Amino acid sequence: MSIFKKKTTVIAYDRENLRPVIRSSICTGEKVAGFKDVRTGKFKDIMLIRNDRDLKSFMDTYGISDIDREY
């Protein structure tokens, strides 16, 4: 039990035009979390996902409950 918790602040993003996505490489297995523009299809990477803790951190930071995967 910890008295001092790391505070997480939720960062807002444009929910109408951006969609949270995890891009996963078929060859290397590298995973990158970011946002894909719905209109243009451009992907903006935010952080490298090395383990489940990184994924949870990304989802908590942006207030995301579910996320799509692309290969």
CHARMM-style PDB file with segment names, atoms N, HN, CA, C and O in Angstrom:
ATOM      1  N   MET     1       0.845  -1.169   0.000  1.00  0.00      PROA
ATOM      2  CA  MET     1       0.000   0.000   0.000  1.00  0.00      PROA
ATOM      3  C   MET     1       0.890   1.232   0.000  1.00  0.00      PROA
ATOM      4  O   MET     1       1.841   1.333   0.775  1.00  0.00      PROA
ATOM      5  N   SER     2       0.569   2.147  -0.867  1.00  0.00      PROA
ATOM      6  HN  SER     2      -0.204   2.064  -1.497  1.00  0.00      PROA
ATOM      7  CA  SER     2       1.387   3.341  -0.996  1.00  0.00      PROA
ATOM      8  C   SER     2       0.577   4.575  -0.623  1.00  0.00      PROA
ATOM      9  O   SER     2      -0.577   4.727  -1.022  1.00  0.00      PROA
ATOM     10  N   ILE     3       1.194   5.431   0.135  1.00  0.00      PROA
ATOM     11  HN  ILE     3       2.132   5.307   0.459  1.00  0.00      PROA
ATOM     12  CA  ILE     3       0.539   6.682   0.521  1.00  0.00      PROA
ATOM     13  C   ILE     3       0.579   7.664  -0.636  1.00  0.00      PROA
ATOM     14  O   ILE     3      -0.390   8.383  -0.883  1.00  0.00      PROA
ATOM     15  N   PHE     4       1.697   7.695  -1.344  1.00  0.00      PROA
ATOM     16  HN  PHE     4       2.484   7.112  -1.144  1.00  0.00      PROA
ATOM     17  CA  PHE     4       1.872   8.644  -2.433  1.00  0.00      PROA
ATOM     18  C   PHE     4       1.642   7.943  -3.764  1.00  0.00      PROA
ATOM     19  O   PHE     4       2.454   7.126  -4.198  1.00  0.00      PROA
ATOM     20  N   LYS     5       0.530   8.271  -4.401  1.00  0.00      PROA
ATOM     21  HN  LYS     5      -0.130   8.934  -4.048  1.00  0.00      PROA
ATOM     22  CA  LYS     5       0.215   7.699  -5.701  1.00  0.00      PROA
ATOM     23  C   LYS     5       0.591   8.669  -6.795  1.00  0.00      PROA
ATOM     24  O   LYS     5       0.545   9.885  -6.607  1.00  0.00      PROA
ATOM     25  N   LYS     6       0.960   8.135  -7.924  1.00  0.00      PROA
ATOM     26  HN  LYS     6       0.998   7.148  -8.077  1.00  0.00      PROA
ATOM     27  CA  LYS     6       1.231   8.965  -9.083  1.00  0.00      PROA
ATOM     28  C   LYS     6      -0.103   9.445  -9.637  1.00  0.00      PROA
ATOM     29  O   LYS     6      -0.974   8.637  -9.958  1.00  0.00      PROA
ATOM     30  N   LYS     7      -0.259  10.747  -9.748  1.00  0.00      PROA
ATOM     31  HN  LYS     7       0.449  11.403  -9.488  1.00  0.00      PROA
ATOM     32  CA  LYS     7      -1.509  11.305 -10.243  1.00  0.00      PROA
ATOM     33  C   LYS     7      -1.533  11.228 -11.755  1.00  0.00      PROA
ATOM     34  O   LYS     7      -0.565  11.579 -12.429  1.00  0.00      PROA
ATOM     35  N   THR     8      -2.651  10.765 -12.272  1.00  0.00      PROA
ATOM     36  HN  THR     8      -3.438  10.480 -11.724  1.00  0.00      PROA
ATOM     37  CA  THR     8      -2.805  10.707 -13.714  1.00  0.00      PROA
ATOM     38  C   THR     8      -3.777  11.795 -14.136  1.00  0.00      PROA
ATOM     39  O   THR     8      -4.877  11.908 -13.595  1.00  0.00      PROA
ATOM     40  N   THR     9      -3.367  12.579 -15.090  1.00  0.00      PROA
ATOM     41  HN  THR     9      -2.473  12.487 -15.530  1.00  0.00      PROA
ATOM     42  CA  THR     9      -4.250  13.596 -15.633  1.00  0.00      PROA
ATOM     43  C   THR     9      -4.712  13.121 -17.003  1.00  0.00      PROA
ATOM     44  O   THR     9      -3.924  12.607 -17.796  1.00  0.00      PROA
ATOM     45  N   VAL    10      -5.979  13.297 -17.264  1.00  0.00      PROA
ATOM     46  HN  VAL    10      -6.620  13.714 -16.619  1.00  0.00      PROA
ATOM     47  CA  VAL    10      -6.549  12.879 -18.539  1.00  0.00      PROA
ATOM     48  C   VAL    10      -6.335  13.996 -19.553  1.00  0.00      PROA
ATOM     49  O   VAL    10      -6.762  15.132 -19.350  1.00  0.00      PROA
ATOM     50  N   ILE    11      -5.667  13.651 -20.645  1.00  0.00      PROA
ATOM     51  HN  ILE    11      -5.319  12.728 -20.811  1.00  0.00      PROA
ATOM     52  CA  ILE    11      -5.405  14.600 -21.724  1.00  0.00      PROA
ATOM     53  C   ILE    11      -6.505  14.433 -22.768  1.00  0.00      PROA
ATOM     54  O   ILE    11      -6.788  13.323 -23.218  1.00  0.00      PROA
ATOM     55  N   ALA    12      -7.116  15.545 -23.142  1.00  0.00      PROA
ATOM     56  HN  ALA    12      -6.887  16.447 -22.776  1.00  0.00      PROA
ATOM     57  CA  ALA    12      -8.208  15.498 -24.111  1.00  0.00      PROA
ATOM     58  C   ALA    12      -7.652  15.409 -25.533  1.00  0.00      PROA
ATOM     59  O   ALA    12      -6.588  15.946 -25.840  1.00  0.00      PROA
ATOM     60  N   TYR    13      -8.400  14.721 -26.383  1.00  0.00      PROA
ATOM     61  HN  TYR    13      -9.264  14.285 -26.133  1.00  0.00      PROA
ATOM     62  CA  TYR    13      -8.079  14.648 -27.800  1.00  0.00      PROA
ATOM     63  C   TYR    13      -9.384  14.769 -28.577  1.00  0.00      PROA
ATOM     64  O   TYR    13     -10.459  14.590 -28.003  1.00  0.00      PROA
ATOM     65  N   ASP    14      -9.311  15.065 -29.851  1.00  0.00      PROA
ATOM     66  HN  ASP    14      -8.438  15.211 -30.317  1.00  0.00      PROA
ATOM     67  CA  ASP    14     -10.479  15.262 -30.692  1.00  0.00      PROA
ATOM     68  C   ASP    14     -11.136  13.915 -30.971  1.00  0.00      PROA
ATOM     69  O   ASP    14     -10.701  13.182 -31.859  1.00  0.00      PROA
ATOM     70  N   ARG    15     -12.163  13.593 -30.229  1.00  0.00      PROA
ATOM     71  HN  ARG    15     -12.517  14.189 -29.508  1.00  0.00      PROA
ATOM     72  CA  ARG    15     -12.803  12.283 -30.337  1.00  0.00      PROA
ATOM     73  C   ARG    15     -13.591  12.103 -31.634  1.00  0.00      PROA
ATOM     74  O   ARG    15     -13.851  10.970 -32.040  1.00  0.00      PROA
ATOM     75  N   GLU    16     -13.971  13.188 -32.284  1.00  0.00      PROA
ATOM     76  HN  GLU    16     -13.760  14.108 -31.954  1.00  0.00      PROA
ATOM     77  CA  GLU    16     -14.721  13.083 -33.538  1.00  0.00      PROA
ATOM     78  C   GLU    16     -13.812  12.747 -34.717  1.00  0.00      PROA
ATOM     79  O   GLU    16     -14.199  11.990 -35.608  1.00  0.00      PROA
ATOM     80  N   ASN    17     -12.598  13.310 -34.723  1.00  0.00      PROA
ATOM     81  HN  ASN    17     -12.282  13.924 -33.999  1.00  0.00      PROA
ATOM     82  CA  ASN    17     -11.708  13.148 -35.869  1.00  0.00      PROA
ATOM     83  C   ASN    17     -10.546  12.201 -35.629  1.00  0.00      PROA
ATOM     84  O   ASN    17      -9.910  11.770 -36.591  1.00  0.00      PROA
ATOM     85  N   LEU    18     -10.247  11.863 -34.393  1.00  0.00      PROA
ATOM     86  HN  LEU    18     -10.764  12.213 -33.612  1.00  0.00      PROA
ATOM     87  CA  LEU    18      -9.124  10.979 -34.085  1.00  0.00      PROA
ATOM     88  C   LEU    18      -9.629   9.714 -33.417  1.00  0.00      PROA
ATOM     89  O   LEU    18     -10.562   9.740 -32.615  1.00  0.00      PROA
ATOM     90  N   ARG    19      -8.987   8.604 -33.768  1.00  0.00      PROA
ATOM     91  HN  ARG    19      -8.229   8.583 -34.420  1.00  0.00      PROA
ATOM     92  CA  ARG    19      -9.356   7.309 -33.231  1.00  0.00      PROA
ATOM     93  C   ARG    19      -8.112   6.675 -32.618  1.00  0.00      PROA
ATOM     94  O   ARG    19      -7.086   6.583 -33.293  1.00  0.00      PROA
ATOM     95  N   PRO    20      -8.167   6.231 -31.348  1.00  0.00      PROA
ATOM     96  CA  PRO    20      -6.993   5.588 -30.742  1.00  0.00      PROA
ATOM     97  C   PRO    20      -6.729   4.223 -31.369  1.00  0.00      PROA
ATOM     98  O   PRO    20      -7.639   3.412 -31.539  1.00  0.00      PROA
ATOM     99  N   VAL    21      -5.457   3.988 -31.709  1.00  0.00      PROA
ATOM    100  HN  VAL    21      -4.717   4.647 -31.571  1.00  0.00      PROA
ATOM    101  CA  VAL    21      -5.079   2.754 -32.410  1.00  0.00      PROA
ATOM    102  C   VAL    21      -3.737   2.268 -31.879  1.00  0.00      PROA
ATOM    103  O   VAL    21      -2.872   3.069 -31.526  1.00  0.00      PROA
ATOM    104  N   ILE    22      -3.572   0.949 -31.824  1.00  0.00      PROA
ATOM    105  HN  ILE    22      -4.275   0.298 -32.110  1.00  0.00      PROA
ATOM    106  CA  ILE    22      -2.261   0.353 -31.570  1.00  0.00      PROA
ATOM    107  C   ILE    22      -1.802  -0.246 -32.888  1.00  0.00      PROA
ATOM    108  O   ILE    22      -2.469  -1.107 -33.460  1.00  0.00      PROA
ATOM    109  N   ARG    23      -0.669   0.213 -33.354  1.00  0.00      PROA
ATOM    110  HN  ARG    23      -0.126   0.912 -32.889  1.00  0.00      PROA
ATOM    111  CA  ARG    23      -0.072  -0.317 -34.583  1.00  0.00      PROA
ATOM    112  C   ARG    23       0.947  -1.367 -34.197  1.00  0.00      PROA
ATOM    113  O   ARG    23       1.871  -1.097 -33.430  1.00  0.00      PROA
ATOM    114  N   SER    24       0.779  -2.553 -34.722  1.00  0.00      PROA
ATOM    115  HN  SER    24       0.029  -2.773 -35.345  1.00  0.00      PROA
ATOM    116  CA  SER    24       1.658  -3.661 -34.397  1.00  0.00      PROA
ATOM    117  C   SER    24       2.335  -4.160 -35.661  1.00  0.00      PROA
ATOM    118  O   SER    24       1.679  -4.376 -36.681  1.00  0.00      PROA
ATOM    119  N   SER    25       3.641  -4.341 -35.594  1.00  0.00      PROA
ATOM    120  HN  SER    25       4.173  -4.166 -34.766  1.00  0.00      PROA
ATOM    121  CA  SER    25       4.400  -4.845 -36.733  1.00  0.00      PROA
ATOM    122  C   SER    25       4.299  -6.362 -36.786  1.00  0.00      PROA
ATOM    123  O   SER    25       4.464  -7.041 -35.773  1.00  0.00      PROA
ATOM    124  N   ILE    26       4.033  -6.876 -37.951  1.00  0.00      PROA
ATOM    125  HN  ILE    26       3.900  -6.324 -38.774  1.00  0.00      PROA
ATOM    126  CA  ILE    26       3.953  -8.326 -38.122  1.00  0.00      PROA
ATOM    127  C   ILE    26       5.341  -8.955 -38.001  1.00  0.00      PROA
ATOM    128  O   ILE    26       5.488 -10.033 -37.424  1.00  0.00      PROA
ATOM    129  N   CYS    27       6.348  -8.287 -38.540  1.00  0.00      PROA
ATOM    130  HN  CYS    27       6.228  -7.412 -39.008  1.00  0.00      PROA
ATOM    131  CA  CYS    27       7.704  -8.840 -38.566  1.00  0.00      PROA
ATOM    132  C   CYS    27       8.362  -8.847 -37.185  1.00  0.00      PROA
ATOM    133  O   CYS    27       8.819  -9.887 -36.710  1.00  0.00      PROA
ATOM    134  N   THR    28       8.405  -7.690 -36.555  1.00  0.00      PROA
ATOM    135  HN  THR    28       8.034  -6.845 -36.941  1.00  0.00      PROA
ATOM    136  CA  THR    28       9.166  -7.545 -35.319  1.00  0.00      PROA
ATOM    137  C   THR    28       8.319  -7.625 -34.061  1.00  0.00      PROA
ATOM    138  O   THR    28       8.851  -7.866 -32.977  1.00  0.00      PROA
ATOM    139  N   GLY    29       7.007  -7.427 -34.183  1.00  0.00      PROA
ATOM    140  HN  GLY    29       6.575  -7.232 -35.064  1.00  0.00      PROA
ATOM    141  CA  GLY    29       6.140  -7.455 -33.018  1.00  0.00      PROA
ATOM    142  C   GLY    29       6.120  -6.144 -32.256  1.00  0.00      PROA
ATOM    143  O   GLY    29       5.500  -6.050 -31.197  1.00  0.00      PROA
ATOM    144  N   GLU    30       6.793  -5.129 -32.786  1.00  0.00      PROA
ATOM    145  HN  GLU    30       7.297  -5.205 -33.646  1.00  0.00      PROA
ATOM    146  CA  GLU    30       6.823  -3.821 -32.122  1.00  0.00      PROA
ATOM    147  C   GLU    30       5.425  -3.209 -32.138  1.00  0.00      PROA
ATOM    148  O   GLU    30       4.720  -3.265 -33.146  1.00  0.00      PROA
ATOM    149  N   LYS    31       5.037  -2.623 -31.005  1.00  0.00      PROA
ATOM    150  HN  LYS    31       5.609  -2.577 -30.186  1.00  0.00      PROA
ATOM    151  CA  LYS    31       3.719  -2.006 -30.884  1.00  0.00      PROA
ATOM    152  C   LYS    31       3.882  -0.527 -30.559  1.00  0.00      PROA
ATOM    153  O   LYS    31       4.683  -0.146 -29.706  1.00  0.00      PROA
ATOM    154  N   VAL    32       3.104   0.296 -31.257  1.00  0.00      PROA
ATOM    155  HN  VAL    32       2.453  -0.014 -31.949  1.00  0.00      PROA
ATOM    156  CA  VAL    32       3.121   1.746 -31.038  1.00  0.00      PROA
ATOM    157  C   VAL    32       1.681   2.200 -30.867  1.00  0.00      PROA
ATOM    158  O   VAL    32       0.818   1.869 -31.680  1.00  0.00      PROA
ATOM    159  N   ALA    33       1.424   2.958 -29.807  1.00  0.00      PROA
ATOM    160  HN  ALA    33       2.125   3.227 -29.147  1.00  0.00      PROA
ATOM    161  CA  ALA    33       0.096   3.508 -29.572  1.00  0.00      PROA
ATOM    162  C   ALA    33       0.054   4.935 -30.082  1.00  0.00      PROA
ATOM    163  O   ALA    33       1.021   5.686 -29.952  1.00  0.00      PROA
ATOM    164  N   GLY    34      -1.076   5.299 -30.664  1.00  0.00      PROA
ATOM    165  HN  GLY    34      -1.862   4.689 -30.770  1.00  0.00      PROA
ATOM    166  CA  GLY    34      -1.226   6.643 -31.188  1.00  0.00      PROA
ATOM    167  C   GLY    34      -2.642   6.887 -31.642  1.00  0.00      PROA
ATOM    168  O   GLY    34      -3.572   6.180 -31.254  1.00  0.00      PROA
ATOM    169  N   PHE    35      -2.794   7.906 -32.477  1.00  0.00      PROA
ATOM    170  HN  PHE    35      -2.039   8.480 -32.792  1.00  0.00      PROA
ATOM    171  CA  PHE    35      -4.111   8.282 -32.962  1.00  0.00      PROA
ATOM    172  C   PHE    35      -4.107   8.325 -34.477  1.00  0.00      PROA
ATOM    173  O   PHE    35      -3.151   8.790 -35.096  1.00  0.00      PROA
ATOM    174  N   LYS    36      -5.191   7.832 -35.070  1.00  0.00      PROA
ATOM    175  HN  LYS    36      -5.969   7.454 -34.567  1.00  0.00      PROA
ATOM    176  CA  LYS    36      -5.349   7.832 -36.513  1.00  0.00      PROA
ATOM    177  C   LYS    36      -6.452   8.821 -36.881  1.00  0.00      PROA
ATOM    178  O   LYS    36      -7.553   8.781 -36.332  1.00  0.00      PROA
ATOM    179  N   ASP    37      -6.134   9.707 -37.820  1.00  0.00      PROA
ATOM    180  HN  ASP    37      -5.240   9.739 -38.267  1.00  0.00      PROA
ATOM    181  CA  ASP    37      -7.110  10.678 -38.291  1.00  0.00      PROA
ATOM    182  C   ASP    37      -8.128   9.949 -39.155  1.00  0.00      PROA
ATOM    183  O   ASP    37      -7.762   9.268 -40.112  1.00  0.00      PROA
ATOM    184  N   VAL    38      -9.403  10.090 -38.819  1.00  0.00      PROA
ATOM    185  HN  VAL    38      -9.701  10.644 -38.042  1.00  0.00      PROA
ATOM    186  CA  VAL    38     -10.457   9.378 -39.519  1.00  0.00      PROA
ATOM    187  C   VAL    38     -10.585   9.863 -40.963  1.00  0.00      PROA
ATOM    188  O   VAL    38     -10.838   9.061 -41.862  1.00  0.00      PROA
ATOM    189  N   ARG    39     -10.416  11.149 -41.190  1.00  0.00      PROA
ATOM    190  HN  ARG    39     -10.211  11.801 -40.460  1.00  0.00      PROA
ATOM    191  CA  ARG    39     -10.609  11.710 -42.526  1.00  0.00      PROA
ATOM    192  C   ARG    39      -9.447  11.411 -43.461  1.00  0.00      PROA
ATOM    193  O   ARG    39      -9.664  11.005 -44.602  1.00  0.00      PROA
ATOM    194  N   THR    40      -8.210  11.605 -42.995  1.00  0.00      PROA
ATOM    195  HN  THR    40      -8.033  11.935 -42.067  1.00  0.00      PROA
ATOM    196  CA  THR    40      -7.047  11.457 -43.871  1.00  0.00      PROA
ATOM    197  C   THR    40      -6.373  10.095 -43.768  1.00  0.00      PROA
ATOM    198  O   THR    40      -5.689   9.677 -44.702  1.00  0.00      PROA
ATOM    199  N   GLY    41      -6.553   9.402 -42.661  1.00  0.00      PROA
ATOM    200  HN  GLY    41      -7.109   9.741 -41.902  1.00  0.00      PROA
ATOM    201  CA  GLY    41      -5.908   8.111 -42.468  1.00  0.00      PROA
ATOM    202  C   GLY    41      -4.486   8.202 -41.944  1.00  0.00      PROA
ATOM    203  O   GLY    41      -3.808   7.182 -41.820  1.00  0.00      PROA
ATOM    204  N   LYS    42      -4.017   9.418 -41.630  1.00  0.00      PROA
ATOM    205  HN  LYS    42      -4.567  10.246 -41.730  1.00  0.00      PROA
ATOM    206  CA  LYS    42      -2.658   9.583 -41.107  1.00  0.00      PROA
ATOM    207  C   LYS    42      -2.601   9.117 -39.655  1.00  0.00      PROA
ATOM    208  O   LYS    42      -3.540   9.306 -38.882  1.00  0.00      PROA
ATOM    209  N   PHE    43      -1.471   8.502 -39.309  1.00  0.00      PROA
ATOM    210  HN  PHE    43      -0.708   8.349 -39.936  1.00  0.00      PROA
ATOM    211  CA  PHE    43      -1.258   7.981 -37.963  1.00  0.00      PROA
ATOM    212  C   PHE    43      -0.215   8.834 -37.260  1.00  0.00      PROA
ATOM    213  O   PHE    43       0.854   9.093 -37.812  1.00  0.00      PROA
ATOM    214  N   LYS    44      -0.521   9.271 -36.048  1.00  0.00      PROA
ATOM    215  HN  LYS    44      -1.389   9.060 -35.600  1.00  0.00      PROA
ATOM    216  CA  LYS    44       0.436  10.020 -35.233  1.00  0.00      PROA
ATOM    217  C   LYS    44       0.783   9.152 -34.028  1.00  0.00      PROA
ATOM    218  O   LYS    44      -0.066   8.872 -33.182  1.00  0.00      PROA
ATOM    219  N   ASP    45       2.056   8.728 -33.963  1.00  0.00      PROA
ATOM    220  HN  ASP    45       2.746   8.956 -34.650  1.00  0.00      PROA
ATOM    221  CA  ASP    45       2.465   7.872 -32.860  1.00  0.00      PROA
ATOM    222  C   ASP    45       2.709   8.694 -31.603  1.00  0.00      PROA
ATOM    223  O   ASP    45       3.243   9.802 -31.655  1.00  0.00      PROA
ATOM    224  N   ILE    46       2.308   8.126 -30.480  1.00  0.00      PROA
ATOM    225  HN  ILE    46       1.874   7.225 -30.438  1.00  0.00      PROA
ATOM    226  CA  ILE    46       2.434   8.801 -29.189  1.00  0.00      PROA
ATOM    227  C   ILE    46       3.476   8.105 -28.317  1.00  0.00      PROA
ATOM    228  O   ILE    46       4.368   8.757 -27.773  1.00  0.00      PROA
ATOM    229  N   MET    47       3.366   6.794 -28.184  1.00  0.00      PROA
ATOM    230  HN  MET    47       2.642   6.265 -28.626  1.00  0.00      PROA
ATOM    231  CA  MET    47       4.328   6.094 -27.327  1.00  0.00      PROA
ATOM    232  C   MET    47       4.509   4.647 -27.752  1.00  0.00      PROA
ATOM    233  O   MET    47       3.623   4.034 -28.348  1.00  0.00      PROA
ATOM    234  N   LEU    48       5.675   4.123 -27.431  1.00  0.00      PROA
ATOM    235  HN  LEU    48       6.395   4.621 -26.947  1.00  0.00      PROA
ATOM    236  CA  LEU    48       6.018   2.730 -27.687  1.00  0.00      PROA
ATOM    237  C   LEU    48       5.417   1.872 -26.578  1.00  0.00      PROA
ATOM    238  O   LEU    48       5.524   2.203 -25.397  1.00  0.00      PROA
ATOM    239  N   ILE    49       4.789   0.777 -26.968  1.00  0.00      PROA
ATOM    240  HN  ILE    49       4.702   0.508 -27.927  1.00  0.00      PROA
ATOM    241  CA  ILE    49       4.184  -0.140 -26.003  1.00  0.00      PROA
ATOM    242  C   ILE    49       5.100  -1.351 -25.859  1.00  0.00      PROA
ATOM    243  O   ILE    49       5.230  -2.157 -26.780  1.00  0.00      PROA
ATOM    244  N   ARG    50       5.732  -1.468 -24.697  1.00  0.00      PROA
ATOM    245  HN  ARG    50       5.627  -0.812 -23.949  1.00  0.00      PROA
ATOM    246  CA  ARG    50       6.636  -2.588 -24.446  1.00  0.00      PROA
ATOM    247  C   ARG    50       5.976  -3.684 -23.617  1.00  0.00      PROA
ATOM    248  O   ARG    50       6.336  -4.856 -23.733  1.00  0.00      PROA
ATOM    249  N   ASN    51       5.006  -3.303 -22.776  1.00  0.00      PROA
ATOM    250  HN  ASN    51       4.714  -2.351 -22.681  1.00  0.00      PROA
ATOM    251  CA  ASN    51       4.340  -4.288 -21.932  1.00  0.00      PROA
ATOM    252  C   ASN    51       2.930  -3.796 -21.593  1.00  0.00      PROA
ATOM    253  O   ASN    51       2.516  -2.729 -22.046  1.00  0.00      PROA
ATOM    254  N   ASP    52       2.203  -4.571 -20.802  1.00  0.00      PROA
ATOM    255  HN  ASP    52       2.540  -5.438 -20.435  1.00  0.00      PROA
ATOM    256  CA  ASP    52       0.830  -4.221 -20.452  1.00  0.00      PROA
ATOM    257  C   ASP    52       0.750  -2.944 -19.622  1.00  0.00      PROA
ATOM    258  O   ASP    52      -0.237  -2.212 -19.693  1.00  0.00      PROA
ATOM    259  N   ARG    53       1.779  -2.683 -18.844  1.00  0.00      PROA
ATOM    260  HN  ARG    53       2.581  -3.277 -18.786  1.00  0.00      PROA
ATOM    261  CA  ARG    53       1.793  -1.475 -18.016  1.00  0.00      PROA
ATOM    262  C   ARG    53       1.855  -0.218 -18.878  1.00  0.00      PROA
ATOM    263  O   ARG    53       1.219   0.785 -18.555  1.00  0.00      PROA
ATOM    264  N   ASP    54       2.619  -0.261 -19.978  1.00  0.00      PROA
ATOM    265  HN  ASP    54       3.137  -1.075 -20.241  1.00  0.00      PROA
ATOM    266  CA  ASP    54       2.673   0.870 -20.906  1.00  0.00      PROA
ATOM    267  C   ASP    54       1.312   1.098 -21.563  1.00  0.00      PROA
ATOM    268  O   ASP    54       0.875   2.238 -21.716  1.00  0.00      PROA
ATOM    269  N   LEU    55       0.653   0.024 -21.946  1.00  0.00      PROA
ATOM    270  HN  LEU    55       1.008  -0.903 -21.822  1.00  0.00      PROA
ATOM    271  CA  LEU    55      -0.668   0.134 -22.561  1.00  0.00      PROA
ATOM    272  C   LEU    55      -1.676   0.725 -21.582  1.00  0.00      PROA
ATOM    273  O   LEU    55      -2.471   1.589 -21.952  1.00  0.00      PROA
ATOM    274  N   LYS    56      -1.647   0.269 -20.353  1.00  0.00      PROA
ATOM    275  HN  LYS    56      -1.001  -0.433 -20.052  1.00  0.00      PROA
ATOM    276  CA  LYS    56      -2.553   0.799 -19.330  1.00  0.00      PROA
ATOM    277  C   LYS    56      -2.277   2.274 -19.080  1.00  0.00      PROA
ATOM    278  O   LYS    56      -3.212   3.054 -18.897  1.00  0.00      PROA
ATOM    279  N   SER    57      -1.026   2.662 -19.070  1.00  0.00      PROA
ATOM    280  HN  SER    57      -0.266   2.028 -19.219  1.00  0.00      PROA
ATOM    281  CA  SER    57      -0.650   4.055 -18.874  1.00  0.00      PROA
ATOM    282  C   SER    57      -1.189   4.925 -20.010  1.00  0.00      PROA
ATOM    283  O   SER    57      -1.731   6.002 -19.762  1.00  0.00      PROA
ATOM    284  N   PHE    58      -1.046   4.466 -21.244  1.00  0.00      PROA
ATOM    285  HN  PHE    58      -0.606   3.590 -21.445  1.00  0.00      PROA
ATOM    286  CA  PHE    58      -1.564   5.200 -22.402  1.00  0.00      PROA
ATOM    287  C   PHE    58      -3.075   5.361 -22.310  1.00  0.00      PROA
ATOM    288  O   PHE    58      -3.603   6.451 -22.532  1.00  0.00      PROA
ATOM    289  N   MET    59      -3.766   4.280 -21.984  1.00  0.00      PROA
ATOM    290  HN  MET    59      -3.337   3.395 -21.803  1.00  0.00      PROA
ATOM    291  CA  MET    59      -5.218   4.322 -21.911  1.00  0.00      PROA
ATOM    292  C   MET    59      -5.708   5.209 -20.768  1.00  0.00      PROA
ATOM    293  O   MET    59      -6.704   5.917 -20.918  1.00  0.00      PROA
ATOM    294  N   ASP    60      -5.016   5.177 -19.629  1.00  0.00      PROA
ATOM    295  HN  ASP    60      -4.207   4.601 -19.507  1.00  0.00      PROA
ATOM    296  CA  ASP    60      -5.388   6.032 -18.499  1.00  0.00      PROA
ATOM    297  C   ASP    60      -5.114   7.503 -18.795  1.00  0.00      PROA
ATOM    298  O   ASP    60      -5.892   8.371 -18.399  1.00  0.00      PROA
ATOM    299  N   THR    61      -4.024   7.785 -19.484  1.00  0.00      PROA
ATOM    300  HN  THR    61      -3.392   7.080 -19.806  1.00  0.00      PROA
ATOM    301  CA  THR    61      -3.651   9.168 -19.782  1.00  0.00      PROA
ATOM    302  C   THR    61      -4.674   9.840 -20.682  1.00  0.00      PROA
ATOM    303  O   THR    61      -4.980  11.019 -20.503  1.00  0.00      PROA
ATOM    304  N   TYR    62      -5.203   9.103 -21.647  1.00  0.00      PROA
ATOM    305  HN  TYR    62      -4.954   8.146 -21.793  1.00  0.00      PROA
ATOM    306  CA  TYR    62      -6.148   9.689 -22.598  1.00  0.00      PROA
ATOM    307  C   TYR    62      -7.600   9.317 -22.323  1.00  0.00      PROA
ATOM    308  O   TYR    62      -8.481   9.698 -23.093  1.00  0.00      PROA
ATOM    309  N   GLY    63      -7.872   8.584 -21.249  1.00  0.00      PROA
ATOM    310  HN  GLY    63      -7.156   8.274 -20.624  1.00  0.00      PROA
ATOM    311  CA  GLY    63      -9.238   8.231 -20.884  1.00  0.00      PROA
ATOM    312  C   GLY    63      -9.907   7.305 -21.887  1.00  0.00      PROA
ATOM    313  O   GLY    63     -11.069   7.498 -22.243  1.00  0.00      PROA
ATOM    314  N   ILE    64      -9.167   6.299 -22.340  1.00  0.00      PROA
ATOM    315  HN  ILE    64      -8.223   6.143 -22.051  1.00  0.00      PROA
ATOM    316  CA  ILE    64      -9.659   5.368 -23.355  1.00  0.00      PROA
ATOM    317  C   ILE    64     -10.068   4.063 -22.672  1.00  0.00      PROA
ATOM    318  O   ILE    64      -9.351   3.550 -21.814  1.00  0.00      PROA
ATOM    319  N   SER    65     -11.239   3.530 -23.066  1.00  0.00      PROA
ATOM    320  HN  SER    65     -11.822   3.948 -23.763  1.00  0.00      PROA
ATOM    321  CA  SER    65     -11.676   2.271 -22.477  1.00  0.00      PROA
ATOM    322  C   SER    65     -11.388   1.077 -23.399  1.00  0.00      PROA
ATOM    323  O   SER    65     -11.078  -0.012 -22.916  1.00  0.00      PROA
ATOM    324  N   ASP    66     -11.489   1.272 -24.713  1.00  0.00      PROA
ATOM    325  HN  ASP    66     -11.742   2.157 -25.105  1.00  0.00      PROA
ATOM    326  CA  ASP    66     -11.133   0.205 -25.644  1.00  0.00      PROA
ATOM    327  C   ASP    66     -10.340   0.815 -26.795  1.00  0.00      PROA
ATOM    328  O   ASP    66     -10.461   2.004 -27.088  1.00  0.00      PROA
ATOM    329  N   ILE    67      -9.522  -0.024 -27.446  1.00  0.00      PROA
ATOM    330  HN  ILE    67      -9.424  -0.990 -27.207  1.00  0.00      PROA
ATOM    331  CA  ILE    67      -8.606   0.466 -28.454  1.00  0.00      PROA
ATOM    332  C   ILE    67      -8.521  -0.535 -29.592  1.00  0.00      PROA
ATOM    333  O   ILE    67      -8.521  -1.745 -29.363  1.00  0.00      PROA
ATOM    334  N   ASP    68      -8.448  -0.037 -30.816  1.00  0.00      PROA
ATOM    335  HN  ASP    68      -8.448   0.945 -31.003  1.00  0.00      PROA
ATOM    336  CA  ASP    68      -8.333  -0.886 -32.001  1.00  0.00      PROA
ATOM    337  C   ASP    68      -6.869  -1.238 -32.263  1.00  0.00      PROA
ATOM    338  O   ASP    68      -5.957  -0.529 -31.836  1.00  0.00      PROA
ATOM    339  N   ARG    69      -6.665  -2.348 -32.975  1.00  0.00      PROA
ATOM    340  HN  ARG    69      -7.405  -2.924 -33.322  1.00  0.00      PROA
ATOM    341  CA  ARG    69      -5.321  -2.760 -33.374  1.00  0.00      PROA
ATOM    342  C   ARG    69      -5.231  -2.820 -34.878  1.00  0.00      PROA
ATOM    343  O   ARG    69      -6.168  -3.244 -35.555  1.00  0.00      PROA
ATOM    344  N   GLU    70      -4.087  -2.387 -35.399  1.00  0.00      PROA
ATOM    345  HN  GLU    70      -3.326  -2.043 -34.849  1.00  0.00      PROA
ATOM    346  CA  GLU    70      -3.812  -2.455 -36.833  1.00  0.00      PROA
ATOM    347  C   GLU    70      -2.513  -3.213 -37.037  1.00  0.00      PROA
ATOM    348  O   GLU    70      -1.609  -3.157 -36.204  1.00  0.00      PROA
ATOM    349  N   TYR    71      -2.431  -3.916 -38.142  1.00  0.00      PROA
ATOM    350  HN  TYR    71      -3.166  -3.962 -38.819  1.00  0.00      PROA
ATOM    351  CA  TYR    71      -1.222  -4.672 -38.479  1.00  0.00      PROA
ATOM    352  C   TYR    71      -0.654  -4.181 -39.764  1.00  0.00      PROA
ATOM    353  OT1 TYR    71       0.369  -4.691 -40.221  1.00  0.00      PROA
TER     354      TYR     71
END
